[in-house]
């Protein structure tokens, strides 16, 4: 049978469920997920296979009104991700409907010629009457080739979406080996998994302004890996939050992140975390380069 391969950009407002959908389509965790808005910063690609089709899923940062440099770089990365895509998956959080950020996304898509697939996520907790009215409105506005009502978290109708994506991928050779699930490096994923634990364990207390940088990566003779990471925060007042009483919170974050990294790498990991206060970490060109964002955005 003829192989097919294509690029699918998943666009949505922050917290629409894009990363959860990518993980569900791939069938394994490749993108970090948290309840915190704008968790995704990188343009990470998940690789899904269905039959003879390889579907390259671009998990883009959420689209919102950018203020500081990091925000501008994230929004620029999201729109650039759409430029070369064979299909645009336009993801709407059905539980919140057309809020300001979703409206901004739709307005940005009006007039674009790329074939669009409209996906309403979290339909299990949405108001059904409002959802149907919104679906009619956006079908008229965006003229999508198909509309799907899904729950990425529960897996409802995700396979229907995957089958459709596989069916519309263009003919061509696969770009990645069959067993590769993402284009992200192990170094990048390790930093992302630690950042996920920061958000999971400190969701309410820790502001958006934090980053994780992998400073040292060493393969040991016994087959294990030693990883040193720096958690950068903007203010002294946040240091105590991350450390916790007697350093217990940082220890808990490190233990959970280490387990996730070990599962990803398939080997024993020694993870060393330390916290640095840097009010201007989000102006550091090196951090942008590490996650593939444009510092000059």
Residue, then its C-alpha position, 0 to 999 in steps of 0.5 A: x500500500x502507498x504510504x502517506x505523510x503530512x503535517x497537522x498544526x493544532x491551533x487553539x487558545x491557551x488551555x483548549x486541550x491541544x497537548x492532551x489531544x496530541x498525546x491521545x493521537x500519538x497514543x503516548x505522552x509526548x507533550x506536557x499537560x497542566x491546568x495552567x494556561x500557556x503551559x506549552x511554549x515549544x513547537x513540539x511535534x508528536x508523531x502518530x501512525x494510523x495504517x500507512x499514514x504518518x501524521x506529524x502533529x504540531x502542538x503549538x503554544x496557545x494563541x492569545x494577546x501577547x505582551x512581553x517577549x516570551x508571549x510574542x515568541x510563543x504566539x509567533x511560533x503558533x502562527x508560523x506552525x500553521x504556514x506549512x501545514x497540510x491541515x489546520x486543526x482548530x481546537x475550541x474549548x466547548x466548556x468555555x465557548x467563544x471567549x476573548x482568546x477563542x475569538x482572537x484565534x478565529x479572527x486570525x484564521x478567517x480568510x486563510x486557505x489551508x484546509x481546516x478541521x474544526x474540533x470542539x474539545x471537552x464536550x462532556x462538560x459543555x452546555x449542549x444547546x450552546x455548543x450546537x449554536x456555536x458549532x453552526x456559527x463557526x462552521x459558517x465562519x471557517x468553512x471546515x472540511x469536517x467537524x468533530x466533537x471530542x473529549x481528548x482527556x477521556x478519548x471520546x471520538x479521538x479515534x474518529x479524528x485520527x482516522x480522518x487525519x490519516x485519510x487526508x494525508x498526502x502521498x509521500x514517504x514517512x519522515x521519521x522511523x516507525x518507533x519515533x514518537x516526537x521530534x523533541x530531544x531527550x534533553x528538551x523533554x527532560x526539562x519539560x517534564x520537570x517544568x510539568x511537575x512545577x506546574x502540577x505541584x505548585x499550580x496556585x502558588x507559582x506564577x507563570x514566570x518560571x523556566x527549567x534549563x538542563x545545564x549538564x547531561x552525563x551518561x554514566x558507566x553503569x548505564x544510568x544518566x546524571x542530569x543537572x537542571x536549574x529552575x529559574x524564577x523571577x523573584x526572591x519571594x518565589x524561592x521559598x515556594x519552590x523549595x518548601x519547608x526544609x526543601x521538601x517541595x523541591x524534593x517532591x518535584x524532583x522525585x516525580x520528575x525523575x520517575x517521568x524522565x526514567x520512564x521516557x529514557x528507559x533507564x535509571x536517572x540521577x536528577x539534581x535540581x537547584x533554584x536560581x532567582x533571575x528577574x530577567x530569565x525571560x530575556x535570556x536568548x539561550x532559553x529561547x534557543x533551547x525550546x526553539x522560539x524566536x528571541x527577536x519576536 
